[in-house]
Structure formats: structure tokens, C-alpha cells
């Protein structure tokens, strides 16, 4: 595992990472991420990026979901 935090946009397709934190201090946005299962220590897999970069499709906890670019950018990750 690499020792430095990265963003979702730094991953390649099908690459995995673990959520270690959140950059966004907006409580509503953080609550949405947590409700979607994007909790600390959850493993995410980058599945697809739309041609203009928004939305981003990720796999987490056995299902796929689409995130807005600003939501994806708020995740702080560590490569697995």
C-alpha cells in the first residue's frame, strides 16, 4: 500500500483504494457520502469516468454508484 493520500481521479479504471477521510466540510454532503456506503475504511473501485469527467462510477460494498465530480473529489483515499 502506498503511504500518501490520493484522490479518486488519481486511480486507473478497476484500481482499488481505501477511504481514509473526506475533504469536504459540508455536513449535508458528508452525510450523503456516508449514507451511500462511502465510509472510512470502505474499499472503492473506479469503474468508469464520463467523457467530460462528471459523473464518476465507482464500486463500493458490492454495488456500483455514480458520484458527482465534487463528491468524488472530496474523498481522500489510499491505494491498496
ChimeraX attribute file (.defattr): number of C-alpha atoms within 10 A of each C-alpha:
attribute: neighborCount
match mode: 1-to-1
recipient: residues
	/A:1	8
	/A:2	9
	/A:3	7
	/A:4	9
	/A:5	15
	/A:6	19
	/A:7	17
	/A:8	25
	/A:9	15
	/A:10	11
	/A:11	16
	/A:12	13
	/A:13	14
	/A:14	13
	/A:15	14
	/A:16	20
	/A:17	24
	/A:18	22
	/A:19	21
	/A:20	16
	/A:21	16
	/A:22	19
	/A:23	12
	/A:24	15
	/A:25	9
	/A:26	9
	/A:27	9
	/A:28	10
	/A:29	14
	/A:30	19
	/A:31	12
	/A:32	12
	/A:33	18
	/A:34	12
	/A:35	10
	/A:36	13
	/A:37	15
	/A:38	22
	/A:39	19
	/A:40	15
	/A:41	13
	/A:42	14
	/A:43	21
	/A:44	24
	/A:45	20
	/A:46	21
	/A:47	18
	/A:48	16
	/A:49	18
	/A:50	11
	/A:51	8
	/A:52	8
	/A:53	11
	/A:54	14
	/A:55	18
	/A:56	23
	/A:57	19
	/A:58	21
	/A:59	18
	/A:60	18
	/A:61	12
	/A:62	7
	/A:63	8
	/A:64	14
	/A:65	13
	/A:66	17
	/A:67	17
	/A:68	12
	/A:69	17
	/A:70	13
	/A:71	19
	/A:72	20
	/A:73	17
	/A:74	18
	/A:75	24
	/A:76	20
	/A:77	25
	/A:78	20
	/A:79	20
	/A:80	11
